[in-house]
């Protein structure tokens, strides 16, 4: 499997920054057969990560 995460930061003003997050997965080999079952779990995990990003970014 290949996982790619892309985070983009864009200044919106002098005090605000927009954070965009995109994750993609590409299953390879035998994992492709399990993709329909695994994808839902990874999507749930990705949603949890996206929910935590604003708090994590503020801590920086």
CHARMM internal coordinates of N, CA and C (Angstrom, degrees):
IC EDIT
DIST 1 N 1 CA 1.4327
DIST 1 CA 1 C 1.5158
ANGL 1 N 1 CA 1 C 107.87
DIST 1 C 2 N 1.3096
ANGL 1 CA 1 C 2 N 114.56
DIHE 1 N 1 CA 1 C 2 N 141.89
DIST 2 N 2 CA 1.4560
ANGL 1 C 2 N 2 CA 121.52
DIHE 1 CA 1 C 2 N 2 CA 173.19
DIST 2 CA 2 C 1.5187
ANGL 2 N 2 CA 2 C 107.76
DIHE 1 C 2 N 2 CA 2 C -115.11
DIST 2 C 3 N 1.3283
ANGL 2 CA 2 C 3 N 115.94
DIHE 2 N 2 CA 2 C 3 N 127.17
DIST 3 N 3 CA 1.4666
ANGL 2 C 3 N 3 CA 121.38
DIHE 2 CA 2 C 3 N 3 CA 178.09
DIST 3 CA 3 C 1.5241
ANGL 3 N 3 CA 3 C 107.75
DIHE 2 C 3 N 3 CA 3 C -114.96
DIST 3 C 4 N 1.3265
ANGL 3 CA 3 C 4 N 115.37
DIHE 3 N 3 CA 3 C 4 N 134.85
DIST 4 N 4 CA 1.4606
ANGL 3 C 4 N 4 CA 120.68
DIHE 3 CA 3 C 4 N 4 CA 178.72
DIST 4 CA 4 C 1.5256
ANGL 4 N 4 CA 4 C 108.26
DIHE 3 C 4 N 4 CA 4 C -128.61
DIST 4 C 5 N 1.3187
ANGL 4 CA 4 C 5 N 115.85
DIHE 4 N 4 CA 4 C 5 N 125.09
DIST 5 N 5 CA 1.4605
ANGL 4 C 5 N 5 CA 122.12
DIHE 4 CA 4 C 5 N 5 CA 175.48
DIST 5 CA 5 C 1.5161
ANGL 5 N 5 CA 5 C 107.95
DIHE 4 C 5 N 5 CA 5 C -115.60
DIST 5 C 6 N 1.3265
ANGL 5 CA 5 C 6 N 116.00
DIHE 5 N 5 CA 5 C 6 N 132.13
DIST 6 N 6 CA 1.4578
ANGL 5 C 6 N 6 CA 120.94
DIHE 5 CA 5 C 6 N 6 CA 178.64
DIST 6 CA 6 C 1.5205
ANGL 6 N 6 CA 6 C 108.20
DIHE 5 C 6 N 6 CA 6 C -124.45
DIST 6 C 7 N 1.3185
ANGL 6 CA 6 C 7 N 116.01
DIHE 6 N 6 CA 6 C 7 N 123.98
DIST 7 N 7 CA 1.4592
ANGL 6 C 7 N 7 CA 121.62
DIHE 6 CA 6 C 7 N 7 CA 175.34
DIST 7 CA 7 C 1.5154
ANGL 7 N 7 CA 7 C 108.16
DIHE 6 C 7 N 7 CA 7 C -117.63
DIST 7 C 8 N 1.3157
ANGL 7 CA 7 C 8 N 115.14
DIHE 7 N 7 CA 7 C 8 N 129.62
DIST 8 N 8 CA 1.4629
ANGL 7 C 8 N 8 CA 120.47
DIHE 7 CA 7 C 8 N 8 CA 178.99
DIST 8 CA 8 C 1.5229
ANGL 8 N 8 CA 8 C 108.34
DIHE 7 C 8 N 8 CA 8 C -121.52
DIST 8 C 9 N 1.3127
ANGL 8 CA 8 C 9 N 115.52
DIHE 8 N 8 CA 8 C 9 N 134.89
DIST 9 N 9 CA 1.4558
ANGL 8 C 9 N 9 CA 122.09
DIHE 8 CA 8 C 9 N 9 CA 176.68
DIST 9 CA 9 C 1.5178
ANGL 9 N 9 CA 9 C 108.18
DIHE 8 C 9 N 9 CA 9 C -114.91
DIST 9 C 10 N 1.3234
ANGL 9 CA 9 C 10 N 116.05
DIHE 9 N 9 CA 9 C 10 N 132.58
DIST 10 N 10 CA 1.4502
ANGL 9 C 10 N 10 CA 120.20
DIHE 9 CA 9 C 10 N 10 CA -179.77
DIST 10 CA 10 C 1.5297
ANGL 10 N 10 CA 10 C 108.44
DIHE 9 C 10 N 10 CA 10 C -136.21
DIST 10 C 11 N 1.3296
ANGL 10 CA 10 C 11 N 115.81
DIHE 10 N 10 CA 10 C 11 N 125.17
DIST 11 N 11 CA 1.4597
ANGL 10 C 11 N 11 CA 120.11
DIHE 10 CA 10 C 11 N 11 CA 178.04
DIST 11 CA 11 C 1.5243
ANGL 11 N 11 CA 11 C 109.58
DIHE 10 C 11 N 11 CA 11 C -66.22
DIST 11 C 12 N 1.3100
ANGL 11 CA 11 C 12 N 116.32
DIHE 11 N 11 CA 11 C 12 N 124.26
DIST 12 N 12 CA 1.4654
ANGL 11 C 12 N 12 CA 121.75
DIHE 11 CA 11 C 12 N 12 CA 178.05
DIST 12 CA 12 C 1.5296
ANGL 12 N 12 CA 12 C 110.14
DIHE 11 C 12 N 12 CA 12 C -95.84
DIST 12 C 13 N 1.3184
ANGL 12 CA 12 C 13 N 115.81
DIHE 12 N 12 CA 12 C 13 N -30.58
DIST 13 N 13 CA 1.4636
ANGL 12 C 13 N 13 CA 122.31
DIHE 12 CA 12 C 13 N 13 CA 178.96
DIST 13 CA 13 C 1.5233
ANGL 13 N 13 CA 13 C 106.96
DIHE 12 C 13 N 13 CA 13 C -162.02
DIST 13 C 14 N 1.3205
ANGL 13 CA 13 C 14 N 116.46
DIHE 13 N 13 CA 13 C 14 N -172.01
DIST 14 N 14 CA 1.4661
ANGL 13 C 14 N 14 CA 120.06
DIHE 13 CA 13 C 14 N 14 CA 179.75
DIST 14 CA 14 C 1.5272
ANGL 14 N 14 CA 14 C 111.91
DIHE 13 C 14 N 14 CA 14 C -67.47
DIST 14 C 15 N 1.3405
ANGL 14 CA 14 C 15 N 117.13
DIHE 14 N 14 CA 14 C 15 N -20.28
DIST 15 N 15 CA 1.4691
ANGL 14 C 15 N 15 CA 119.68
DIHE 14 CA 14 C 15 N 15 CA -176.21
DIST 15 CA 15 C 1.5319
ANGL 15 N 15 CA 15 C 113.69
DIHE 14 C 15 N 15 CA 15 C -124.61
DIST 15 C 16 N 1.3309
ANGL 15 CA 15 C 16 N 118.15
DIHE 15 N 15 CA 15 C 16 N 3.71
DIST 16 N 16 CA 1.4633
ANGL 15 C 16 N 16 CA 120.42
DIHE 15 CA 15 C 16 N 16 CA -177.55
DIST 16 CA 16 C 1.5214
ANGL 16 N 16 CA 16 C 111.08
DIHE 15 C 16 N 16 CA 16 C -132.32
DIST 16 C 17 N 1.3277
ANGL 16 CA 16 C 17 N 114.91
DIHE 16 N 16 CA 16 C 17 N 140.61
DIST 17 N 17 CA 1.4647
ANGL 16 C 17 N 17 CA 121.95
DIHE 16 CA 16 C 17 N 17 CA 178.11
DIST 17 CA 17 C 1.5210
ANGL 17 N 17 CA 17 C 108.41
DIHE 16 C 17 N 17 CA 17 C -130.28
DIST 17 C 18 N 1.3292
ANGL 17 CA 17 C 18 N 116.44
DIHE 17 N 17 CA 17 C 18 N 135.44
DIST 18 N 18 CA 1.4596
ANGL 17 C 18 N 18 CA 121.11
DIHE 17 CA 17 C 18 N 18 CA 177.45
DIST 18 CA 18 C 1.5267
ANGL 18 N 18 CA 18 C 108.35
DIHE 17 C 18 N 18 CA 18 C -93.18
DIST 18 C 19 N 1.3300
ANGL 18 CA 18 C 19 N 115.51
DIHE 18 N 18 CA 18 C 19 N 130.85
DIST 19 N 19 CA 1.4549
ANGL 18 C 19 N 19 CA 122.70
DIHE 18 CA 18 C 19 N 19 CA 178.00
DIST 19 CA 19 C 1.5161
ANGL 19 N 19 CA 19 C 108.18
DIHE 18 C 19 N 19 CA 19 C -109.84
DIST 19 C 20 N 1.3350
ANGL 19 CA 19 C 20 N 117.03
DIHE 19 N 19 CA 19 C 20 N 122.87
DIST 20 N 20 CA 1.4634
ANGL 19 C 20 N 20 CA 122.91
DIHE 19 CA 19 C 20 N 20 CA 175.09
DIST 20 CA 20 C 1.5196
ANGL 20 N 20 CA 20 C 107.93
DIHE 19 C 20 N 20 CA 20 C -113.47
DIST 20 C 21 N 1.3173
ANGL 20 CA 20 C 21 N 116.35
DIHE 20 N 20 CA 20 C 21 N 136.47
DIST 21 N 21 CA 1.4580
ANGL 20 C 21 N 21 CA 121.63
DIHE 20 CA 20 C 21 N 21 CA -177.20
DIST 21 CA 21 C 1.5242
ANGL 21 N 21 CA 21 C 108.95
DIHE 20 C 21 N 21 CA 21 C -131.85
DIST 21 C 22 N 1.3354
ANGL 21 CA 21 C 22 N 115.66
DIHE 21 N 21 CA 21 C 22 N 129.32
DIST 22 N 22 CA 1.4545
ANGL 21 C 22 N 22 CA 121.87
DIHE 21 CA 21 C 22 N 22 CA 176.78
DIST 22 CA 22 C 1.5194
ANGL 22 N 22 CA 22 C 108.37
DIHE 21 C 22 N 22 CA 22 C -132.64
DIST 22 C 23 N 1.3125
ANGL 22 CA 22 C 23 N 115.92
DIHE 22 N 22 CA 22 C 23 N 133.04
DIST 23 N 23 CA 1.4658
ANGL 22 C 23 N 23 CA 120.71
DIHE 22 CA 22 C 23 N 23 CA 176.70
DIST 23 CA 23 C 1.5233
ANGL 23 N 23 CA 23 C 108.18
DIHE 22 C 23 N 23 CA 23 C -123.96
DIST 23 C 24 N 1.3171
ANGL 23 CA 23 C 24 N 115.61
DIHE 23 N 23 CA 23 C 24 N 140.77
DIST 24 N 24 CA 1.4630
ANGL 23 C 24 N 24 CA 119.29
DIHE 23 CA 23 C 24 N 24 CA 175.93
DIST 24 CA 24 C 1.5204
ANGL 24 N 24 CA 24 C 109.26
DIHE 23 C 24 N 24 CA 24 C -138.41
DIST 24 C 25 N 1.3037
ANGL 24 CA 24 C 25 N 115.07
DIHE 24 N 24 CA 24 C 25 N 148.85
DIST 25 N 25 CA 1.4617
ANGL 24 C 25 N 25 CA 122.29
DIHE 24 CA 24 C 25 N 25 CA 179.91
DIST 25 CA 25 C 1.5167
ANGL 25 N 25 CA 25 C 109.23
DIHE 24 C 25 N 25 CA 25 C -126.62
DIST 25 C 26 N 1.3180
ANGL 25 CA 25 C 26 N 115.04
DIHE 25 N 25 CA 25 C 26 N 140.54
DIST 26 N 26 CA 1.4630
ANGL 25 C 26 N 26 CA 120.05
DIHE 25 CA 25 C 26 N 26 CA 174.52
DIST 26 CA 26 C 1.5228
ANGL 26 N 26 CA 26 C 106.83
DIHE 25 C 26 N 26 CA 26 C -129.39
DIST 26 C 27 N 1.3262
ANGL 26 CA 26 C 27 N 115.38
DIHE 26 N 26 CA 26 C 27 N 111.67
DIST 27 N 27 CA 1.4517
ANGL 26 C 27 N 27 CA 120.31
DIHE 26 CA 26 C 27 N 27 CA 179.99
DIST 27 CA 27 C 1.5184
ANGL 27 N 27 CA 27 C 109.69
DIHE 26 C 27 N 27 CA 27 C -80.57
DIST 27 C 28 N 1.3337
ANGL 27 CA 27 C 28 N 115.63
DIHE 27 N 27 CA 27 C 28 N 142.04
DIST 28 N 28 CA 1.4636
ANGL 27 C 28 N 28 CA 121.09
DIHE 27 CA 27 C 28 N 28 CA -177.54
DIST 28 CA 28 C 1.5176
ANGL 28 N 28 CA 28 C 110.15
DIHE 27 C 28 N 28 CA 28 C -128.00
DIST 28 C 29 N 1.3027
ANGL 28 CA 28 C 29 N 115.87
DIHE 28 N 28 CA 28 C 29 N 160.60
DIST 29 N 29 CA 1.4597
ANGL 28 C 29 N 29 CA 121.34
DIHE 28 CA 28 C 29 N 29 CA 176.14
DIST 29 CA 29 C 1.5098
ANGL 29 N 29 CA 29 C 112.31
DIHE 28 C 29 N 29 CA 29 C 58.78
DIST 29 C 30 N 1.3370
ANGL 29 CA 29 C 30 N 115.34
DIHE 29 N 29 CA 29 C 30 N -139.95
DIST 30 N 30 CA 1.4618
ANGL 29 C 30 N 30 CA 120.58
DIHE 29 CA 29 C 30 N 30 CA -178.19
DIST 30 CA 30 C 1.5250
ANGL 30 N 30 CA 30 C 112.18
DIHE 29 C 30 N 30 CA 30 C -66.65
DIST 30 C 31 N 1.3351
ANGL 30 CA 30 C 31 N 117.88
DIHE 30 N 30 CA 30 C 31 N -23.30
DIST 31 N 31 CA 1.4710
ANGL 30 C 31 N 31 CA 120.98
DIHE 30 CA 30 C 31 N 31 CA 179.01
DIST 31 CA 31 C 1.5297
ANGL 31 N 31 CA 31 C 110.78
DIHE 30 C 31 N 31 CA 31 C -60.97
DIST 31 C 32 N 1.3357
ANGL 31 CA 31 C 32 N 116.91
DIHE 31 N 31 CA 31 C 32 N -24.85
DIST 32 N 32 CA 1.4741
ANGL 31 C 32 N 32 CA 119.41
DIHE 31 CA 31 C 32 N 32 CA 178.02
DIST 32 CA 32 C 1.5233
ANGL 32 N 32 CA 32 C 111.54
DIHE 31 C 32 N 32 CA 32 C -60.35
DIST 32 C 33 N 1.3264
ANGL 32 CA 32 C 33 N 116.41
DIHE 32 N 32 CA 32 C 33 N -31.17
DIST 33 N 33 CA 1.4649
ANGL 32 C 33 N 33 CA 120.30
DIHE 32 CA 32 C 33 N 33 CA 179.23
DIST 33 CA 33 C 1.5326
ANGL 33 N 33 CA 33 C 111.19
DIHE 32 C 33 N 33 CA 33 C -68.98
DIST 33 C 34 N 1.3190
ANGL 33 CA 33 C 34 N 116.22
DIHE 33 N 33 CA 33 C 34 N -31.62
DIST 34 N 34 CA 1.4673
ANGL 33 C 34 N 34 CA 121.00
DIHE 33 CA 33 C 34 N 34 CA -178.78
DIST 34 CA 34 C 1.5303
ANGL 34 N 34 CA 34 C 111.85
DIHE 33 C 34 N 34 CA 34 C -91.94
DIST 34 C 35 N 1.3142
ANGL 34 CA 34 C 35 N 117.77
DIHE 34 N 34 CA 34 C 35 N -2.38
DIST 35 N 35 CA 1.4708
ANGL 34 C 35 N 35 CA 121.45
DIHE 34 CA 34 C 35 N 35 CA -175.61
DIST 35 CA 35 C 1.5226
ANGL 35 N 35 CA 35 C 113.41
DIHE 34 C 35 N 35 CA 35 C -51.00
DIST 35 C 36 N 1.3167
ANGL 35 CA 35 C 36 N 120.36
DIHE 35 N 35 CA 35 C 36 N -46.12
DIST 36 N 36 CA 1.4708
ANGL 35 C 36 N 36 CA 118.67
DIHE 35 CA 35 C 36 N 36 CA -178.78
DIST 36 CA 36 C 1.5307
ANGL 36 N 36 CA 36 C 112.94
DIHE 35 C 36 N 36 CA 36 C -58.14
DIST 36 C 37 N 1.3242
ANGL 36 CA 36 C 37 N 116.78
DIHE 36 N 36 CA 36 C 37 N -30.56
DIST 37 N 37 CA 1.4610
ANGL 36 C 37 N 37 CA 121.16
DIHE 36 CA 36 C 37 N 37 CA -179.07
DIST 37 CA 37 C 1.5294
ANGL 37 N 37 CA 37 C 111.33
DIHE 36 C 37 N 37 CA 37 C -85.84
DIST 37 C 38 N 1.3209
ANGL 37 CA 37 C 38 N 116.88
DIHE 37 N 37 CA 37 C 38 N -37.97
DIST 38 N 38 CA 1.4628
ANGL 37 C 38 N 38 CA 121.46
DIHE 37 CA 37 C 38 N 38 CA -177.68
DIST 38 CA 38 C 1.5183
ANGL 38 N 38 CA 38 C 112.57
DIHE 37 C 38 N 38 CA 38 C -77.19
DIST 38 C 39 N 1.3038
ANGL 38 CA 38 C 39 N 117.67
DIHE 38 N 38 CA 38 C 39 N -32.85
DIST 39 N 39 CA 1.4668
ANGL 38 C 39 N 39 CA 121.64
DIHE 38 CA 38 C 39 N 39 CA -174.31
DIST 39 CA 39 C 1.5253
ANGL 39 N 39 CA 39 C 111.61
DIHE 38 C 39 N 39 CA 39 C -57.09
DIST 39 C 40 N 1.3058
ANGL 39 CA 39 C 40 N 118.43
DIHE 39 N 39 CA 39 C 40 N -44.01
DIST 40 N 40 CA 1.4673
ANGL 39 C 40 N 40 CA 121.12
DIHE 39 CA 39 C 40 N 40 CA -179.02
DIST 40 CA 40 C 1.5285
ANGL 40 N 40 CA 40 C 111.16
DIHE 39 C 40 N 40 CA 40 C -59.90
DIST 40 C 41 N 1.3306
ANGL 40 CA 40 C 41 N 116.55
DIHE 40 N 40 CA 40 C 41 N -42.03
DIST 41 N 41 CA 1.4720
ANGL 40 C 41 N 41 CA 120.12
DIHE 40 CA 40 C 41 N 41 CA 178.43
DIST 41 CA 41 C 1.5258
ANGL 41 N 41 CA 41 C 111.42
DIHE 40 C 41 N 41 CA 41 C -63.28
DIST 41 C 42 N 1.3184
ANGL 41 CA 41 C 42 N 116.79
DIHE 41 N 41 CA 41 C 42 N -42.80
DIST 42 N 42 CA 1.4590
ANGL 41 C 42 N 42 CA 120.52
DIHE 41 CA 41 C 42 N 42 CA 179.33
DIST 42 CA 42 C 1.5268
ANGL 42 N 42 CA 42 C 111.34
DIHE 41 C 42 N 42 CA 42 C -68.10
DIST 42 C 43 N 1.3161
ANGL 42 CA 42 C 43 N 117.56
DIHE 42 N 42 CA 42 C 43 N -36.19
DIST 43 N 43 CA 1.4654
ANGL 42 C 43 N 43 CA 120.22
DIHE 42 CA 42 C 43 N 43 CA 177.81
DIST 43 CA 43 C 1.5283
ANGL 43 N 43 CA 43 C 110.78
DIHE 42 C 43 N 43 CA 43 C -66.04
DIST 43 C 44 N 1.3299
ANGL 43 CA 43 C 44 N 116.85
DIHE 43 N 43 CA 43 C 44 N -38.87
DIST 44 N 44 CA 1.4623
ANGL 43 C 44 N 44 CA 120.95
DIHE 43 CA 43 C 44 N 44 CA 176.07
DIST 44 CA 44 C 1.5206
ANGL 44 N 44 CA 44 C 110.28
DIHE 43 C 44 N 44 CA 44 C -63.00
DIST 44 C 45 N 1.3199
ANGL 44 CA 44 C 45 N 116.70
DIHE 44 N 44 CA 44 C 45 N -44.30
DIST 45 N 45 CA 1.4633
ANGL 44 C 45 N 45 CA 120.94
DIHE 44 CA 44 C 45 N 45 CA 177.74
DIST 45 CA 45 C 1.5287
ANGL 45 N 45 CA 45 C 110.75
DIHE 44 C 45 N 45 CA 45 C -61.87
DIST 45 C 46 N 1.3231
ANGL 45 CA 45 C 46 N 117.07
DIHE 45 N 45 CA 45 C 46 N -43.53
DIST 46 N 46 CA 1.4653
ANGL 45 C 46 N 46 CA 121.14
DIHE 45 CA 45 C 46 N 46 CA 179.93
DIST 46 CA 46 C 1.5250
ANGL 46 N 46 CA 46 C 110.95
DIHE 45 C 46 N 46 CA 46 C -62.53
DIST 46 C 47 N 1.3240
ANGL 46 CA 46 C 47 N 117.74
DIHE 46 N 46 CA 46 C 47 N -38.82
DIST 47 N 47 CA 1.4666
ANGL 46 C 47 N 47 CA 120.58
DIHE 46 CA 46 C 47 N 47 CA 177.23
DIST 47 CA 47 C 1.5182
ANGL 47 N 47 CA 47 C 111.08
DIHE 46 C 47 N 47 CA 47 C -62.35
DIST 47 C 48 N 1.3278
ANGL 47 CA 47 C 48 N 117.17
DIHE 47 N 47 CA 47 C 48 N -40.29
DIST 48 N 48 CA 1.4629
ANGL 47 C 48 N 48 CA 121.00
DIHE 47 CA 47 C 48 N 48 CA 178.58
DIST 48 CA 48 C 1.5279
ANGL 48 N 48 CA 48 C 110.83
DIHE 47 C 48 N 48 CA 48 C -64.96
DIST 48 C 49 N 1.3261
ANGL 48 CA 48 C 49 N 116.40
DIHE 48 N 48 CA 48 C 49 N -41.23
DIST 49 N 49 CA 1.4660
ANGL 48 C 49 N 49 CA 120.39
DIHE 48 CA 48 C 49 N 49 CA 177.68
DIST 49 CA 49 C 1.5201
ANGL 49 N 49 CA 49 C 110.01
DIHE 48 C 49 N 49 CA 49 C -62.17
DIST 49 C 50 N 1.3221
ANGL 49 CA 49 C 50 N 117.17
DIHE 49 N 49 CA 49 C 50 N -46.64
DIST 50 N 50 CA 1.4565
ANGL 49 C 50 N 50 CA 121.23
DIHE 49 CA 49 C 50 N 50 CA -179.21
DIST 50 CA 50 C 1.5273
ANGL 50 N 50 CA 50 C 111.23
DIHE 49 C 50 N 50 CA 50 C -61.20
DIST 50 C 51 N 1.3323
ANGL 50 CA 50 C 51 N 117.08
DIHE 50 N 50 CA 50 C 51 N -36.73
DIST 51 N 51 CA 1.4604
ANGL 50 C 51 N 51 CA 120.89
DIHE 50 CA 50 C 51 N 51 CA 178.75
DIST 51 CA 51 C 1.5283
ANGL 51 N 51 CA 51 C 111.85
DIHE 50 C 51 N 51 CA 51 C -66.19
DIST 51 C 52 N 1.3269
ANGL 51 CA 51 C 52 N 116.72
DIHE 51 N 51 CA 51 C 52 N -31.51
DIST 52 N 52 CA 1.4754
ANGL 51 C 52 N 52 CA 121.50
DIHE 51 CA 51 C 52 N 52 CA -177.74
DIST 52 CA 52 C 1.5207
ANGL 52 N 52 CA 52 C 113.61
DIHE 51 C 52 N 52 CA 52 C -86.92
DIST 52 C 53 N 1.3174
ANGL 52 CA 52 C 53 N 117.93
DIHE 52 N 52 CA 52 C 53 N -17.36
DIST 53 N 53 CA 1.4631
ANGL 52 C 53 N 53 CA 120.77
DIHE 52 CA 52 C 53 N 53 CA -175.72
DIST 53 CA 53 C 1.5353
ANGL 53 N 53 CA 53 C 114.39
DIHE 52 C 53 N 53 CA 53 C -56.88
DIST 53 C 54 N 1.3278
ANGL 53 CA 53 C 54 N 120.09
DIHE 53 N 53 CA 53 C 54 N -46.03
DIST 54 N 54 CA 1.4634
ANGL 53 C 54 N 54 CA 118.48
DIHE 53 CA 53 C 54 N 54 CA -179.09
DIST 54 CA 54 C 1.5426
ANGL 54 N 54 CA 54 C 112.96
DIHE 53 C 54 N 54 CA 54 C -58.45
DIST 54 C 55 N 1.3180
ANGL 54 CA 54 C 55 N 116.96
DIHE 54 N 54 CA 54 C 55 N -42.08
DIST 55 N 55 CA 1.4626
ANGL 54 C 55 N 55 CA 120.39
DIHE 54 CA 54 C 55 N 55 CA 179.46
DIST 55 CA 55 C 1.5184
ANGL 55 N 55 CA 55 C 110.72
DIHE 54 C 55 N 55 CA 55 C -66.81
DIST 55 C 56 N 1.3210
ANGL 55 CA 55 C 56 N 116.65
DIHE 55 N 55 CA 55 C 56 N -41.57
DIST 56 N 56 CA 1.4665
ANGL 55 C 56 N 56 CA 120.51
DIHE 55 CA 55 C 56 N 56 CA 178.89
DIST 56 CA 56 C 1.5171
ANGL 56 N 56 CA 56 C 111.06
DIHE 55 C 56 N 56 CA 56 C -64.68
DIST 56 C 57 N 1.3257
ANGL 56 CA 56 C 57 N 117.11
DIHE 56 N 56 CA 56 C 57 N -40.41
DIST 57 N 57 CA 1.4735
ANGL 56 C 57 N 57 CA 120.45
DIHE 56 CA 56 C 57 N 57 CA -179.73
DIST 57 CA 57 C 1.5296
ANGL 57 N 57 CA 57 C 110.98
DIHE 56 C 57 N 57 CA 57 C -67.00
DIST 57 C 58 N 1.3259
ANGL 57 CA 57 C 58 N 117.57
DIHE 57 N 57 CA 57 C 58 N -37.48
DIST 58 N 58 CA 1.4504
ANGL 57 C 58 N 58 CA 120.45
DIHE 57 CA 57 C 58 N 58 CA 178.16
DIST 58 CA 58 C 1.5122
ANGL 58 N 58 CA 58 C 112.32
DIHE 57 C 58 N 58 CA 58 C -65.14
DIST 58 C 59 N 1.3194
ANGL 58 CA 58 C 59 N 117.26
DIHE 58 N 58 CA 58 C 59 N -30.30
DIST 59 N 59 CA 1.4646
ANGL 58 C 59 N 59 CA 121.77
DIHE 58 CA 58 C 59 N 59 CA -179.57
DIST 59 CA 59 C 1.5245
ANGL 59 N 59 CA 59 C 112.21
DIHE 58 C 59 N 59 CA 59 C -70.77
DIST 59 C 60 N 1.3167
ANGL 59 CA 59 C 60 N 116.86
DIHE 59 N 59 CA 59 C 60 N -16.85
DIST 60 N 60 CA 1.4738
ANGL 59 C 60 N 60 CA 120.20
DIHE 59 CA 59 C 60 N 60 CA -179.96
DIST 60 CA 60 C 1.4745
ANGL 60 N 60 CA 60 C 107.66
DIHE 59 C 60 N 60 CA 60 C -76.51
END
COOR INIT
IC SEED 1 N 1 CA 1 C
IC BUILD
